[in-house]
Amino acid sequence: MKAVNFSGVERFPSKLLCVGRNYVEHIEELGNAIPEQMVLFFKPNASIGSVLRAEDGEALHYEGEICFGVEEGQFRYVGFGLDLTKRELQGRLRAEGLPWERSKAFRGAGLFSAFVPFEGAMEDLSLQLWIDGVLAQEGGVKQMINKPQEILDELLAVTDLEDFDIVMTGTPAGVGRVSAGSRFEGVVLCSGKELVRCSWEAQGAD
């Protein structure tokens, strides 16, 4: 089992639960339709990685996300996550009406900061993703189609949440290809105050 840092302690999420198409501008930049109901997909624990790679059989694309850690059936922690995607493969799978897992749930497809306890107003949370010192993505709960409590309620209606499962809430506009050697810095803020920061340097093919 792969571990994630929760308040300085290694925890082992049983799964990653992901919301797709949750920001209108991101939906538009990929040419998708706004969904009539919440888009959900899962990644296994094996998808948790620690190394940001630029390639895995094809170019990888980054998606920065606000993520929540679950405890006792509630969102008790917050962190930053990168949802890595094989975009070309995803396009082919979608065109054939097939599931996304091969493009979203591969080894190392989810990278995370440490998770910190959070008891504030969720609507005040936002994220930033900086690449080589340039702001690439910015957004927050106020721009989400499905807000955190709606996401939690929907997940509880369809599955069981285990302690320290991670919920990835979708990505704002600005996604793109990972370039080897680039430095990624992800930040989660509450009312503009930094809660957690993390960084990775993108690795090229071996």
N, C-alpha and C positions, 0 to 999 in steps of 0.2 A: 504493500500500500504506500502511496505517495503522501508526504506530509506537507502541511501549510502552517505557517507561524500564526498562532492566535495568542496575542498578549504575551509573547515570549515563550510560549509552550508549543511544541510540535503536536498538531492534531491531524487526524486522518479522515478527510471528508469521504463519505461513501459515494458521493456523486456531485456533479456540477449541473445545476439546473439553469437553463439559459432562455432568455426572452429575445426573440427576433423582431425586427421591424418595429422598434419602439420609439424612434425619433423620426418625425416627418421628413426633415431635410436629408437624413441618411437614406430613407426609402426612395426619395426623389433622385439622389445622386446615383443610385444603382438601377434606376428605372423600374422599380417594383411598384405594385399596387398597395395601397393602405389596406391592411387586413381587416376583415369584419370581426374577427375574434383574436384573442391573444395567441401569438405564435410561440410555441414552446418546443424546445428540444433539449436533450440531455447529453452530457459527456461523462464517461466513466472516470473513476479515480486515476486510471492509467493515463489520462490525458493531461494530468498535472505535470508541468515541466519546470525547469529552473534556468534553461538556456534558451535565449531568443535566437532562433535560426532564420536565415533569409530564404532557405530552400528546404524542401522535403519532397523530392521527386518532381516538384515544380515550385515556382515562386510562391512564397507565403505572403499574405496580406494581414495587416494589423487592424484591430478594432479595440480601442480603449473603452473600458466600462467601469461604472460604479458597481461594486459587488457587496453583497451582504453575507455574513456568516450567521447560521442558524443555531439557536440554543433554546431548548424547551418549546419548540414550535414557533418561535418568534425571531425576528431579525434583531440580533443583539450586538453584532459586530459589523464594521464597514472596512472595506479595503479597495485597492485598485486592481483591475485585472486586464490582461490582454487576451482577447479571443482571436486566435490565429486561424486563418482560413485559406484553404486551397481554392482560390476564386474561380480558376478555370474549370476545375473539377466540379465545383459547386454548380456552375452554370450548366454543365453537361447533365448533371444529375437532375437538376430542376427541369431542364428541357424534356427529359424522359419521364418526368413524374416520379422519380425515385427518391428515397430518403437521403438526407444530407450527411449522415454520419461519416462517410469516407472523407468528406471535405472539412469536417468540423471536430471530429472526435478522435483524431489520430494521436499518437504519442507526442507529448509536448505541446499540445494545442491550447493549453490554458496556463498562463503565467500570472503570478499574484504577488502583490506586496504583502507585508505583514498585515494582519487584521487587528483593529483596535476596537475596544468597547465603544458603543455609541448609543446614547439615550436622548439625543436632541431631536429637533424638528426635521424629519426626513426631507421635507420640501425645500430645505435650505442647503441640501447637499449638491455639489457639482464636481466635475472632473476637468482636468487639463492633461493633455499629452503633448510633450515637447520632444521634438526630434532634432538633434544637433543644434539645440538652443532656439529652435523656431517652433512656435505654437502650431501644432497640427490639428488638434481636436479640442473642443471645449463645449460643454453642455452640462445639463443637470436635470434633477427631478422635475423642475418646473416645465421642461420641454418634453418630458416623457408622455407618450400616449397612455400607457398603463403605469400608474403610480405604484410605489412599493407595497402599500397595503392591498391593492388590487391584485398584484402579482402573488403575494403571499396567500391570499384567499383562494386564488385559482389553483395554485400548486397544492394546497391542502385539500382541495376538492378532488384532485386526480392522483395524488401519490402521498407516501409517507415521507416526512422530513426527519432526518437523523441529525443529532447534534453535530455541528461543525460542517454540515453540508454547505455548499457555496451557491448563491444565486447571483447570476450575471444578468444585469437588467437592460442590456442593449447598448448600442453605440451611437453617438452623434455623428454628424457629417464630418468628413475629413479623412476617411479610411484610405489606405493605399498600400503599396508594395513595401515590404521590408527590404532595405538595402544593407548588405554586409558592411560592417564597420560603423554604422550609424549608432548614435547613443540615444536611447529612449528613456525619458523620465516621465513617470506618471504621478499625478497628484490628486488626492481627494480633499475637498475643502467643504467647510460648513460656514455659510455666510461670509465667505472670503477668507476664513481662517484655516490654515493648513492642518489637516488631521493626520495624514500619512503620505509618504513619498517613497518612491522606489525607482530603480534604474537598471537598465540592461544595455549591453553592447551587442549588437547583432552579429552573429557568427556566420561566415560563409560556408559553402559546402566543404566537407572533409576531403 
